[in-house]
Amino acid sequence: MKIGPSPVILVLSVNRVLRGIVQGFLLARFLPDIHDLGWSTVAAGSILSGGLLFDFLLTLAIGHRTDRSDPTSILMTGEALTLASGALFLLFPSSFLLGTATFLAGLGQRSNGSPGPYAPAEQALLIRNARTAFRFTLFSKNTAVGLFGMSAGAFLGGHSRMAGIDGPMINLKVAIVALVIISFINILLLRVPSRIRTSLPSPLPTGRRILNPLSGPEKRHLAILVSGNLFAGIAIGLTDPTIAYWFLLRFHTSPDHVSFLLALSYLVSALFSLLLAFQTDAARLIRTAFLMQFFALLSLALLPVVPVLFFAFLLYTLRLAFVRAPGGVRQALAGEIVRQEHAGWAASLHFSSLQAAQIVGPFIAGFCWKRNWTNAPLFLATLSTALSLVLFLILYRKALGPDRAMTLTAP
């Protein structure tokens, strides 16, 4: 008897959309709002860098744990911590509890609807509940729905006054109320596939397992993956968290302009990611992802030299879209370069290597701007992106190649 697709996949997609909306809103509002509340730039930067460091360390721990226990329980634990930290701030508003929520819930840091450090558990669930031939397509769809949520949230963040939401504390409380409600909904949704899991085929048993060690080729593939991600993470850290300030320095833009730019960029990213999801040939899909990242590199290289705001907005929109859209392909690739029993560890290395490198980006950008080197961070990001792209191509050819990619192609 043929059993339909696992409900886990649908649940995770809904989780992505809901989280993405709040994350997009906070991306547009969090830093301006805590600045208006009296937080210094040093305090704001420190809390974000501290949160990124916390996420990095927790991601490694979660990835190690995911391969040895039930990923659904890990995801539910993450949602429970988000709910608890948000509820405490709403009941007892203070800078300390806001900082605690920033660490535990990733306020102003997480994007694409990702569960942050619990993403390895999400990725392991996707791998375990999807047929091999559809994994690249599934990861692209999952990325797309999160990006659609980010676009909607960033748009709401830029137009919060039109909805009668005005004032930094009101903005934060509205966002955190939504985050608490969404975490509660996500916990309920995750309980549904847990209860009916016994009626579904499971490629790997849940519970504690003894794993075989990584093979030599797997270790080499993971080393290339981490190296490429470190360069990609540096490029992201040099641009994404600081781009609003760069536009302010270069073109004297307003926060409303940047919110619109972010909303448009994430919408275009979602559309490109959705287009990738309809590509059933894995080898062609990976080549398309490579071309997208090349165009992202080209857009980033041109961004510092364009003299007109409209063209700068256009180039950054393309750059963000071509970086974010293939994210699902890169996640799926990380899961395919090792045996399935090590998928959680591979995912944790994938996410944590991106996160670790991003931490240094804002510091480097700030140092350059202090010396009036306005465009230097973008030039450095261009170089880092180029190195990451070369390593991505090497990883594909060594770990998969056309012959292996044929086995990952959906019928």
N, C-alpha and C positions, 0 to 999 in steps of 0.2 A: 504494500500500500504506500503510495507516494504522499509524503507529508510536505505541506507548504513551507514557505520560508519562515525562519525563526522570528517570532515577535520581538526578540531582542534587538534586531536591526532597526525595526520601526521605532522602538522605544528610544534607542540611542540617537536616532535622527531627530525625534521630537525634543529630546534633551538639548541637542545642539542648537536648534532654532531658539528655544526659550532662553538658554544661556546667552546666545549671541546677541539677542535684543538688549539685555541688560549690560553686557560687556561693551556693546557699541555706544550705548548711552553714557556709560562711565568713561569710555575713551575720550569722548567729546567734552565731558563735564568735570571729571574728577580733579584734575590738576588746577583748572581755573577756580573751582569751588573751594578747595582747601586753601588756595592762595588768598581768596576773598575772606576766608575765616581766620586769616592771620598767620598761616603757616609760612615760614620762610622758604626760599628756594632750596636752601641746604636741607631743611627738615623734610620738604616734599621729596627731594631727590634721594635722601637717605632712606625714607620709608619705602620708596619704590625699589631702590637697589636692594634693600634688605629683604623685601618681599620676593624679588627675583632670586636672590640667593637661597632663601627658604624653599622656594619652589624647586630650585635646582637640586638641592640635597634630598628633598622629599621624593622627587621624581626617581632618583636612583634607588631609594629604598622601596618605593612602590613597584618599580619594575622587577626588582629581585623577589619581592613578595608575590607578585602576580603569577609567576611561573609555578608557584608552590601552593597556591590557595585559590579560592573562588573570586574571580575578578568582579562579579556583581556585588559581593559584600564590600569590596574595597571602594567601589564607586558610591555605594550607599553611605559608607563612612564619610567620604569626602563631602557629600551633600549634607549630611548631618552636622558636620563641623561648620560648613557655610551657614546653615540655618541657625545654629546656636550662636555663632559670633555675630551674625547680623541682628538676631533678636536681642542679644545683650546690649548692643549699641542703641537700638531703638528704645529699650527700657531705661537705660542709664547712659544718655549721650555724654561722651567725654572724648578727649583727644586720645587717651590711652586705649579705650575700647574701639575707637575708629582705627587706630594703628593695628590693634589685634585683628579686626575684621579685614584690614588690608592684607595682612599676612595669611590668614586662614581662608579668606574668600577671594583673594586676588583682585581686590578693587583697583580698577584703573590699570591692570597689568595684563590679564588674560584676554585672549581674542579668539575669533573664529568659532565661538561656542564651545571651545575646549574646556574640559574639566581641570585644566591646569596640571598639577603634579600627578593627578589620577588618570591622565591620558593613556599611560601604558596599559592600564586595566581596560579602558575603553577599546583600545586597539586590539588587545588580546581577545576580547569578546567578539569583535567584528571578525577577526581571523577564524575563531572557533565556530562561528555560526554562518559562515559563507563558504560556498564551494570555491575551490582554488581558481577556477576559470573566471570567476566574477569579482575577485578581490580588488583588483585595480579599479574596476568600475564602481564598486561599492564605496571604496575610500574616497573617490572623486565626488560621488553623490553626497557623502557625509560631510565633506569639506564644503560643498556648494551650499547646503542648507544652513550651515553655520555662518557662512559669509552673507547669505541673504538676511539672516537675523542681525548680523553686525551692521549691515547697511541700514536696516530699519531703525536700529537703536541709535546709530550716529545721527540719522535724520531727526529723530525725536530729541536728541540731545541739543541739536542746533536750533530747535524750534520749541523749546520747553516753555518759553514765555507765552507763546501763542496758546498753549494749553492751560495757562494760568499758574504754571509752576515757576515761581520766581524766588530768587534768594538761594545762596549756596547751601544752607542747612536743609532747606526744603527739597532742593534737588537731590542731595545725598540721601535724605530719609525716604523719598519716593523710590529711588533706585534700590535702596537696601530692603525696603518693604517688598518690592517686586522680586528681589533676589531670594528673600526668605520664602515667599510664596512658591516661587519656581523650584527651589530646592525641595520643598515639601511635596510638590507635584511630582518631581523627578524620583523621589524616594518611593512614592506610591506606584509610579509606572514601572520602576525597576523590580518591585515585588511581584508584578504580574508574571513576567517570564520566569522568575525564580520558582513560582508555585507550579508552573506547568512544564518545567524543564525536563522532568522525567518522561514526558510524552514525546520529546524531540530527540533526534539523533545528535549525539555529541561527539565530535572528532576526538576530543581529549577528556578524560575523566576529571571532574572537579575534586577538590580536596587536596591534601598534602601528597606530593609526589617526590620520588627520588629521580633527579635528572642526570642524564649522561653529560659529560663535560663537552664544552665547545671544541670542535675540531680545528685543526690548523687553518684551513681555508676560511672557516667561519670567523676566526679571530682576525685574519687579514682583511676580510671584507668589512668587518665592524670597524677596524682601524681606519680604513679609507672613508667609511661613512662618517665617523666622528671627525676626522680631519676636514672633510668637505663641509660638514655642519659648523665647525668652529669658524671657518672663513665666512660662511653664510650668516652665522649669528653676529659676527662683528659688523658685517654690512647692515644687517637689520638694526642693530643697536646704534649705529652711527646715523641712521636715517629716520626710522619710524617713530621712536619716542621724541625726537627732536625736530621733526620736519615742520611742525607748526611754528616753532621759534625761528627756524631758518627762513620761512616765508615772511615772518614778521621783520627779520633783519634785512632781507633782500628786497621785499616788495611792500612792507608796512601794511600787511593784511590784518583783518579782524578775526576774532574767534568764530563768528558766523560763517565767514568765508571758508575757514579750515574745516568746520563741521560739515559744510556742504561738500567740500572736497573729499572728506573721509567717507561720507555716505555714498557719493558717486563711485569712488574707488572700490569700495567693498561690493557695491552692486555689480560693477563690471567684472570684478574678481569672481563673484558667484556665477555670473553668466558663462564666463570662460570655463570655470570648473565644471559646470553642468554640461557644457559641450564636450569636455573630456570624458565625462561619465557615459556618454553615448558611443564612445569609441570602444569597440569590442576586441580589437587586435592589440594585444599587450605591447608588442614590439613597436607598433606605430604610435601607440599612446605615449610610450616613454620617449620616443623621438620627438613627438609633439611637445611634451613637457620640456625637453631640452631646448627646443626652439623658443618656447615661451620664455625660459630663463635667459636665453641669449638676447631676446628683445628687451627683457627687463634690464639687462646689463647695458644695452645700447641707450635705453631711455634714461638710465641713471647717469651715464657718461655725458649726455647732452644737457641734463637738467641744470648744472651750474653755469652754463654759458648762454642760455636763452635769456634775452633781455625783456621779454613780454610776459606778464603774469598769466595770461590765458594759455600760452604755450607751455609755461612751467607747470600749470595745473594739469594740462593734458598729458605731459610727459610723466608726472608723478602718478597720475591715475593709471597710465599704462604700466608703469614700473610696479606699482603695488599689485595690480591685477595679474601681471605675469609672474610675480613672485608667489602670491597667495594661491592662485588657481591650481598650480601643479602640486600643492602641498599634500593632497591626498595620494598622488602618485608616489611622492617621496616616502610617505608613511608606509604605503603598501610595499615599496621596494625594500624598506628596512625589515619588514616582516618576512620577505621572501629570501633574504640572503643567509638565513639561519634555519635550522629545523624548527618545526612548529612549537616544540616544547620550550624553546628559548625565545619565543616571540615577545614575551613581556620584557625580558632583559634587553633585547634589541630595540624595542620601542623606548625604553627608559634611556638608553644611550642616545637614541635619535633625538628625543626631546630635550634631555638634559644638556647635550653638547650644544644645541641651539641656544638654550637658555644661558648657559655659562658664558658664552662668548658675548651675548647681548649686554651683559652687566657692564662690561668695560666701555661699550660704545658711547653712552652719554658722557662719561668722564673725559674721553678723548675729544668729543665734540666741544664740550665746555672749555677744555684747555685751548683748543684751536680758536674758539670765538673770543676768549680772553685776550689772545694775541691778534685779534682782528683778521684771522684767517677764515673768513666766512664760508668759503667753498671747500676748504680743505677736507672736512669730514666726508663730503660727497665724493671727492676724488679718491680718498682712502677706501670708501665703501665700494667704489667701482672696481678697484684693484682686488679687494677681498671677494667680490662677487665673481670676478673672472677666475680666480683660483678655485673657488667652490665649484664653478661650472665644469672646469677641467676634471676635478676629482669625481664629480657626479658621473661624467662620461666614462671615466676609468672604472668606477664601481659597476656601472651597468655592463660593460664589456667583460669584466672579469667574473662578476657574480652570476650574471644571467646570459647575456648575449642573445642573438637571434634564435638559436636552437632551443634554449631553455624558455625563452619568451613565448615560443609557439605553444608550449604546454600550458601557459597561463592565459591563453586566448579563449574567450567565451564562444560557445558554438552559435 
